[in-house]
Amino acid sequence: MPGIAGVGFSTTDLAQTLGDLGTLLDWAEELELASVELSLSNFEVIGGCKIWPDRMAELARICADRPFGFTVHGPIASSFSDIRNITLQTDAARACLEVSHRIGATAQVTHAALLPLTEAERVTLMALERETLATLAPEFADAGVALCVETLFPHGPVWVASPAELAEQIRAVDHPNIRACIDFSHVFQNAAERGFNAYAELATLAPLAAHLHVHDSFARPRSFAPYSHSEAILFGLGDLHLPPGRGSLPWEQLAALPFADGIIANLELISRHRDQIPSAVAWTRDWIARGA
């Protein structure tokens, strides 16, 4: 597949502490992965937006001399449109960047803004997101890290940029270290809510993406609250983080998107599907090969 260089996976809840991480990275070696994305907040390397040196040293030791690359996922609550907490948000991003730089990560994922439904408020807050990205861009360039804004979907009465709208934000910043992270399931959840053409908009964003989150769902927003995650899977509701091929996303069509060269197809699965990760890695390699 043009552009996609290999398969990785996210640590998510597969490694919930720094003590769990070494064993998980050993498994990544056995699976011959090209990359691992660290869910950084799990490992308590940063406290109060400052690096804890002993924890940083331990993380660096665990990550050293691995035969794969690294990426980093910053806080799930990251938002560069958070006007009341923008200093705290940027401080957190800079602390994560220091960790990214010290372990040789090539990409750091941050979340796109969750915005009010009213257009006037959105205009102001999207401008703040652009300004913050532009401020951070030179620092990420100096560290050799791409700051990747991840496609999201609405949580309650909020608005989330579509892929084409996120592409407009990234083009407006106009810096090679500000890129997108395409989460396919999130895009199709958002499209189901807002009614846009997911594939057409992804084609606009794909050349600006430096990272992919690969997992499956049925593109059905949560219309009610299932009792448990397993029942959400049974109903096919919400962002399920299923192994690819278990849901209904159009993977063969997605293979034809114009991705930038060197991008990683990063599996973002959770511990309930740990036993299916080897088969998911094989599935993703085959998906890449079919699209080549």
Residue pairs with C-beta under 8 A, 6 or more apart in sequence:
1 255
1 259
1 287
1 288
1 289
1 290
1 291
1 292
2 258
2 259
2 261
2 291
2 292
3 258
3 259
3 260
3 261
3 262
3 263
4 212
4 259
4 263
4 264
4 265
4 288
4 291
5 34
5 261
5 262
5 263
5 264
6 33
6 34
6 35
6 264
6 265
6 288
7 33
7 34
7 35
7 264
7 265
7 266
7 267
7 281
7 284
7 285
7 288
8 33
8 34
8 35
8 36
8 37
8 68
8 69
8 71
8 264
8 265
8 266
8 267
9 28
9 31
9 33
9 36
9 37
9 266
9 267
9 268
9 269
9 277
9 281
10 36
10 37
10 39
10 73
10 213
10 266
10 267
10 268
10 269
11 21
11 24
11 36
11 37
11 38
11 39
11 42
12 39
12 241
12 268
12 269
12 270
12 271
13 39
13 42
13 270
13 271
14 20
14 24
14 269
14 270
14 271
14 274
15 21
15 23
15 24
15 39
15 42
15 43
16 42
17 42
17 43
17 44
18 42
18 43
18 44
18 45
18 55
18 58
18 59
18 62
21 38
21 43
21 59
21 62
22 62
24 36
25 36
25 62
25 63
25 66
28 36
28 66
28 68
29 66
29 67
29 68
31 277
31 278
31 281
33 68
33 281
34 68
34 69
34 264
35 68
35 69
35 70
35 71
35 264
35 266
36 66
36 68
36 69
36 70
36 71
37 70
37 71
37 72
37 73
37 109
37 266
37 268
38 70
38 71
38 72
38 73
38 103
38 105
39 73
40 46
40 72
40 73
40 74
40 75
40 96
40 99
41 74
41 75
41 76
43 55
43 59
44 52
44 55
45 51
45 52
45 55
45 56
45 59
45 99
46 52
46 92
46 95
46 96
46 99
49 88
49 91
49 92
49 94
49 95
50 95
51 95
51 98
51 99
56 99
56 102
59 99
59 103
60 102
60 103
63 70
63 103
63 104
69 104
69 105
69 106
69 264
70 100
70 103
70 104
70 105
70 106
71 105
71 106
71 107
71 108
71 109
71 211
71 264
71 266
72 96
72 99
72 100
72 103
72 105
72 107
72 108
72 109
73 108
73 109
74 92
74 93
74 96
74 108
74 109
74 110
74 111
75 92
75 96
76 111
77 111
78 89
78 92
78 93
78 110
78 111
79 89
79 111
79 113
79 114
79 129
80 86
80 89
80 90
80 93
80 110
80 113
80 128
80 129
80 132
80 133
81 113
81 114
81 115
81 125
81 126
81 128
81 129
82 88
82 89
83 124
83 125
83 128
86 128
86 132
89 132
90 132
90 135
90 136
93 108
93 110
93 136
93 147
94 136
94 139
96 108
97 108
97 136
97 139
97 140
97 143
97 145
97 147
99 105
100 108
100 143
100 145
101 143
101 144
101 145
105 145
106 144
106 145
106 146
107 145
107 146
107 147
107 148
107 179
107 181
107 210
107 211
108 140
108 145
108 146
108 147
108 148
109 148
109 150
109 181
109 211
110 147
110 148
110 149
110 150
111 149
111 150
111 152
112 129
112 149
112 150
112 151
112 152
112 160
112 161
112 166
113 125
113 126
113 129
113 160
113 161
114 152
114 154
114 155
114 158
114 159
114 160
115 121
115 122
115 125
115 126
115 158
115 159
115 160
115 161
116 122
116 125
116 158
116 159
117 157
117 158
117 159
122 159
126 161
126 169
129 169
130 169
130 172
130 173
133 147
133 149
133 169
133 173
133 175
133 178
134 173
134 175
134 178
136 147
136 178
137 147
137 173
137 175
137 177
137 178
138 175
140 146
140 147
140 177
140 178
141 175
141 176
141 177
145 177
146 177
146 178
146 179
146 210
146 211
147 177
147 178
147 179
148 179
148 180
148 181
148 209
148 210
148 211
149 166
149 169
149 170
149 178
149 179
149 180
149 181
150 180
150 181
150 182
150 183
150 186
150 213
151 160
151 161
151 163
151 166
151 180
151 181
151 182
151 183
151 186
151 187
151 190
151 205
152 160
152 183
152 186
152 190
153 160
153 186
153 187
153 189
153 190
153 193
153 221
153 239
154 160
154 189
154 190
154 193
154 194
154 221
160 190
161 169
162 187
162 190
162 191
162 194
162 196
162 201
163 180
163 182
163 187
163 198
163 201
163 202
163 204
163 205
164 196
164 200
164 201
164 204
164 205
166 180
166 205
167 180
167 204
167 205
167 208
170 178
170 179
170 180
170 208
171 208
179 208
179 209
179 210
179 211
180 205
180 208
180 209
180 210
180 211
181 209
181 210
181 211
181 212
181 213
182 202
182 205
182 206
182 209
182 211
182 212
182 213
183 212
183 213
183 215
183 268
184 202
184 212
184 213
184 214
184 215
184 249
184 254
185 213
185 215
185 216
185 217
185 219
185 239
185 240
185 241
185 247
185 249
186 213
186 239
187 198
187 201
187 202
188 198
188 217
188 219
188 249
189 217
189 219
189 220
189 221
189 238
189 239
190 196
190 198
191 197
191 198
191 201
191 219
192 219
192 220
192 221
193 221
198 219
199 250
199 253
199 254
199 257
202 254
202 257
203 257
203 258
206 257
206 258
206 259
206 260
207 258
207 259
207 260
208 260
209 259
209 260
209 263
210 260
210 263
211 263
211 264
211 266
212 259
212 263
212 264
212 265
212 266
213 266
213 268
214 244
214 265
214 266
214 267
214 268
214 284
215 240
215 241
215 242
215 243
215 244
215 267
215 268
215 269
216 240
216 242
216 243
216 244
216 245
216 246
216 247
216 248
216 249
217 236
217 238
217 239
217 240
217 241
217 242
217 247
217 248
217 249
218 236
218 237
218 240
218 247
218 248
219 247
219 248
219 249
220 235
220 236
220 237
220 238
221 237
221 238
222 232
222 237
222 238
223 237
224 237
226 232
226 234
226 235
226 237
226 238
229 240
229 272
230 272
232 238
232 240
233 240
233 242
236 247
236 248
240 247
241 268
241 269
241 270
241 273
242 269
242 273
243 267
243 269
243 273
243 276
243 277
243 279
243 280
243 283
244 251
244 267
244 280
244 283
244 284
244 287
245 251
245 283
251 287
252 290
255 287
255 288
255 290
255 291
256 291
265 284
265 287
265 288
267 277
267 280
267 281
267 284
269 276
269 277
269 280
273 280
